[in-house]
Amino acid sequence: MYFIGQTHIMHQLQDVLPYLYEDHTKGTNFLLRGPSGWGKTRMSFMICNYLTGGDFEYCLGDRPTFNEEKRVHFIDEIHLIEHAEILYPVMDSGKYVIVLATNDVALLPEALSNRCEYQLIFSDYTLPEMRHMSRQWLQCNIPESHLDYVIESGASNPRIVKGIVSKLNIALIRRPNALLGLTLDQFKDFLKETFGIQDGMDIMCNRYLDVLLALGGIASLQTLSATLHIDSNTVKYYIEPILLFKNRIKISSKGRSLI
């Protein structure tokens, strides 16, 4: 298995996965925890494919299914499950490999998380790791300072950074020389004019800050979502992580407020 970063997780997997692969009578429960976009689903699929070659059961937490003929099961977004107790018998049986992934552990029943022998908690990606990933995605060579600005604009979130890089790749298909010789300031202007990225934030992030300011500098998630006309999950899992990363907002029991 090849995965950039999360070496503490990979060290655990390099022991347990061969053990489970070699002895089909054994089972265990994995819980992958971390922010949205950090690679939990990708790593979960890698675990399942390693053990089965692709012959495993997959479902989402809000539509759980279980096929007793399959040894390995992957349930993504497990925090969406309404009746977690239906899983307890199979998790306790020791016969199955159950892989669960979530970005909202606070919603999980303690009885469910405690049944997971391997709680794989994703840590922050380092700048060298993000550079390594970004270089793999980017179809041209740009200076490190330019690449670091792309990573900053994506709040070091692999999914968001990959989205920015994908847009860059498409733009460069039509304008292959667009980035040649650009200084960092000129590169920032290019991202602003082409994608609306300003001060390392996209249009949605800047709109969020403008709306929060117009609301007096503090508002609830529901109010912001309604005013922005953006669903609360996008606000919570895409926009706010970037603004928290950049120390532009804080979240408390009173709501979201500007810093």
C-alpha positions as CSV (number, residue, x, y, z in Angstrom):
1,M,0.0,0.0,0.0
2,Y,1.3,3.4,-1.0
3,F,0.0,6.5,0.9
4,I,1.7,9.8,1.3
5,G,1.7,10.9,4.9
6,Q,0.0,9.4,8.0
7,T,3.0,7.3,8.7
8,H,1.8,6.4,12.2
9,I,-1.3,4.8,10.6
10,M,0.7,3.0,7.9
11,H,3.0,1.6,10.6
12,Q,0.0,0.0,12.3
13,L,-1.4,-1.3,9.0
14,Q,1.9,-2.9,7.9
15,D,1.5,-5.3,10.9
16,V,-2.2,-6.0,11.1
17,L,-3.1,-6.2,7.4
18,P,-0.7,-9.1,6.5
19,Y,-1.9,-10.9,9.6
20,L,-5.6,-10.6,8.5
21,Y,-4.7,-11.4,4.9
22,E,-2.9,-14.7,5.9
23,D,-5.5,-15.8,8.4
24,H,-9.1,-15.6,7.0
25,T,-10.6,-16.8,10.3
26,K,-9.6,-13.6,12.0
27,G,-11.5,-10.3,12.1
28,T,-11.2,-6.9,13.5
29,N,-12.8,-3.4,13.5
30,F,-11.2,-0.3,12.1
31,L,-12.3,3.3,12.7
32,L,-10.7,6.0,10.5
33,R,-11.2,9.4,11.9
34,G,-10.2,12.8,10.5
35,P,-11.3,15.9,8.7
36,S,-13.2,15.8,5.4
37,G,-10.9,15.5,2.4
38,W,-7.9,14.0,4.2
39,G,-8.0,10.6,2.5
40,K,-10.0,8.4,4.9
41,T,-12.2,6.9,2.1
42,R,-9.2,6.3,-0.1
43,M,-7.3,4.6,2.7
44,S,-10.3,2.5,3.6
45,F,-10.7,1.3,0.0
46,M,-7.0,0.5,0.0
47,I,-7.4,-1.6,3.2
48,C,-10.4,-3.5,1.7
49,N,-8.7,-4.1,-1.6
50,Y,-5.6,-5.3,0.0
51,L,-7.5,-7.9,2.0
52,T,-9.9,-9.0,-0.7
53,G,-8.7,-7.9,-4.2
54,G,-12.0,-6.0,-4.5
55,D,-14.5,-8.5,-3.2
56,F,-15.9,-6.6,-0.2
57,E,-19.2,-5.0,0.8
58,Y,-19.5,-1.1,0.7
59,C,-22.3,1.1,1.9
60,L,-22.9,4.5,3.5
61,G,-23.8,5.0,7.1
62,D,-27.3,6.3,6.3
63,R,-28.0,3.2,4.2
64,P,-26.3,0.3,6.0
65,T,-26.3,-3.1,4.5
66,F,-24.6,-6.3,5.6
67,N,-23.9,-9.4,3.5
68,E,-22.8,-12.3,5.8
69,E,-21.1,-14.0,2.8
70,K,-18.6,-11.2,2.6
71,R,-15.7,-11.1,5.1
72,V,-14.8,-7.4,4.7
73,H,-17.2,-4.5,5.0
74,F,-16.6,-0.8,4.5
75,I,-19.2,1.7,5.9
76,D,-18.3,5.3,5.0
77,E,-19.8,8.3,6.8
78,I,-20.6,6.0,9.7
79,H,-21.8,9.0,11.8
80,L,-24.9,9.0,9.7
81,I,-26.1,5.7,11.0
82,E,-29.4,5.9,13.1
83,H,-29.3,2.5,14.8
84,A,-25.7,1.6,15.4
85,E,-26.7,-1.3,17.6
86,I,-27.5,-3.4,14.5
87,L,-23.7,-3.6,13.9
88,Y,-22.7,-4.7,17.4
89,P,-23.3,-8.4,16.9
90,V,-21.1,-8.6,13.8
91,M,-18.5,-6.4,15.3
92,D,-18.3,-8.6,18.4
93,S,-18.3,-11.9,16.4
94,G,-14.6,-11.7,15.5
95,K,-15.4,-13.1,12.1
96,Y,-15.5,-10.0,10.0
97,V,-13.2,-7.1,9.1
98,I,-15.3,-3.9,9.6
99,V,-13.9,-0.7,8.3
100,L,-15.6,2.5,9.4
101,A,-14.8,6.1,8.4
102,T,-16.1,9.4,9.7
103,N,-15.3,13.1,9.9
104,D,-17.7,13.7,12.7
105,V,-16.7,11.4,15.6
106,A,-18.7,13.5,18.1
107,L,-21.9,11.9,16.7
108,L,-20.7,8.3,17.2
109,P,-22.1,6.3,20.1
110,E,-19.4,5.4,22.5
111,A,-20.4,1.7,22.3
112,L,-19.6,1.8,18.6
113,S,-16.2,3.5,18.7
114,N,-15.1,1.4,21.7
115,R,-15.7,-1.7,19.6
116,C,-13.0,-0.6,17.1
117,E,-9.7,-2.2,18.0
118,Y,-7.9,0.1,15.6
119,Q,-8.8,3.8,15.8
120,L,-6.8,5.3,13.0
121,I,-6.7,9.1,13.7
122,F,-5.5,11.2,10.8
123,S,-2.9,13.9,11.7
124,D,-2.0,17.1,9.9
125,Y,-0.1,16.8,6.7
126,T,3.3,18.4,6.7
127,L,4.2,20.9,4.1
128,P,6.7,18.5,2.4
129,E,4.0,15.9,2.2
130,M,1.6,18.4,0.7
131,R,4.2,19.4,-1.8
132,H,4.8,15.8,-2.8
133,M,1.1,15.2,-3.4
134,S,0.6,18.5,-5.3
135,R,3.6,17.8,-7.6
136,Q,2.0,14.4,-8.5
137,W,-1.3,16.1,-9.4
138,L,0.2,19.2,-11.2
139,Q,0.9,18.7,-14.9
140,C,3.5,21.5,-15.1
141,N,6.5,22.6,-13.0
142,I,6.1,25.8,-10.9
143,P,8.4,27.4,-8.3
144,E,8.0,26.1,-4.8
145,S,6.8,29.4,-3.5
146,H,3.9,29.3,-6.0
147,L,3.1,25.7,-5.0
148,D,3.1,26.7,-1.4
149,Y,0.5,29.4,-2.1
150,V,-1.7,26.8,-3.8
151,I,-1.4,24.6,-0.7
152,E,-2.1,27.6,1.6
153,S,-5.2,28.4,-0.5
154,G,-6.4,24.9,0.1
155,A,-5.7,25.0,3.8
156,S,-3.4,22.0,3.4
157,N,-6.5,19.9,2.8
158,P,-5.6,17.4,0.1
159,R,-9.0,17.3,-1.5
160,I,-9.3,21.1,-1.7
161,V,-5.7,21.5,-3.0
162,K,-6.3,18.8,-5.6
163,G,-9.4,20.7,-6.7
164,I,-7.3,23.9,-7.2
165,V,-4.6,22.0,-9.0
166,S,-7.2,20.3,-11.3
167,K,-8.5,23.7,-12.3
168,L,-4.9,24.9,-13.0
169,N,-4.3,21.8,-15.2
170,I,-7.4,22.5,-17.2
171,A,-6.6,26.2,-17.6
172,L,-3.1,25.3,-18.8
173,I,-4.4,23.0,-21.5
174,R,-5.8,26.1,-23.2
175,R,-3.0,28.5,-22.1
176,P,0.1,26.3,-21.8
177,N,2.4,29.3,-21.3
178,A,0.2,31.2,-18.8
179,L,2.5,30.6,-15.8
180,L,5.8,31.0,-17.5
181,G,8.0,33.6,-15.8
182,L,5.4,34.8,-13.4
183,T,6.5,36.2,-10.1
184,L,4.7,35.1,-6.9
185,D,2.6,38.3,-6.9
186,Q,1.7,37.8,-10.6
187,F,0.8,34.2,-9.9
188,K,-1.5,35.3,-7.1
189,D,-3.1,37.8,-9.5
190,F,-3.6,34.9,-12.0
191,L,-5.4,32.8,-9.4
192,K,-7.5,35.8,-8.4
193,E,-8.5,36.6,-12.0
194,T,-9.0,33.0,-13.1
195,F,-10.5,31.3,-10.1
196,G,-11.5,34.1,-7.7
197,I,-8.8,33.0,-5.1
198,Q,-7.8,36.1,-3.1
199,D,-5.6,36.2,0.0
200,G,-5.5,32.4,-0.2
201,M,-9.3,32.0,-0.1
202,D,-11.8,31.2,-2.8
203,I,-15.0,33.1,-3.5
204,M,-17.1,31.1,-1.1
205,C,-14.7,31.8,1.8
206,N,-14.6,35.5,1.1
207,R,-18.4,35.6,0.8
208,Y,-18.7,33.9,4.1
209,L,-16.5,36.6,5.8
210,D,-18.5,39.4,4.1
211,V,-21.8,37.9,5.3
212,L,-20.5,37.3,8.8
213,L,-19.3,40.9,9.0
214,A,-22.7,42.1,7.7
215,L,-24.5,40.0,10.4
216,G,-22.5,41.9,13.1
217,G,-19.5,39.6,13.3
218,I,-21.3,36.6,14.9
219,A,-23.9,34.2,13.6
220,S,-25.1,30.6,13.8
221,L,-24.3,27.9,11.3
222,Q,-27.9,27.8,10.2
223,T,-28.1,31.6,9.7
224,L,-24.9,31.6,7.7
225,S,-26.0,28.7,5.5
226,A,-29.4,30.3,4.8
227,T,-27.9,33.7,4.1
228,L,-25.2,32.3,1.8
229,H,-27.6,29.9,0.1
230,I,-25.1,27.2,0.7
231,D,-26.0,23.9,2.4
232,S,-24.7,23.6,6.0
233,N,-22.4,20.6,5.2
234,T,-20.5,22.6,2.6
235,V,-20.2,25.5,5.1
236,K,-19.1,23.2,7.9
237,Y,-16.8,20.8,6.1
238,Y,-15.4,22.9,3.2
239,I,-15.5,26.7,4.0
240,E,-15.0,26.8,7.8
241,P,-12.0,24.5,7.9
242,I,-10.1,26.9,5.6
243,L,-11.1,29.9,7.7
244,L,-10.2,28.2,10.9
245,F,-6.9,27.2,9.4
246,K,-6.3,30.8,8.5
247,N,-7.4,32.0,11.9
248,R,-10.1,34.2,10.4
249,I,-13.0,32.8,12.5
250,K,-13.6,31.0,15.8
251,I,-16.5,28.6,16.7
252,S,-18.0,28.6,20.1
253,S,-21.3,27.7,21.8
254,K,-22.5,31.2,20.8
255,G,-21.9,30.6,17.1
256,R,-19.4,31.6,14.4
257,S,-17.5,34.9,15.0
258,L,-14.8,36.9,13.3
259,I,-11.3,37.2,14.7
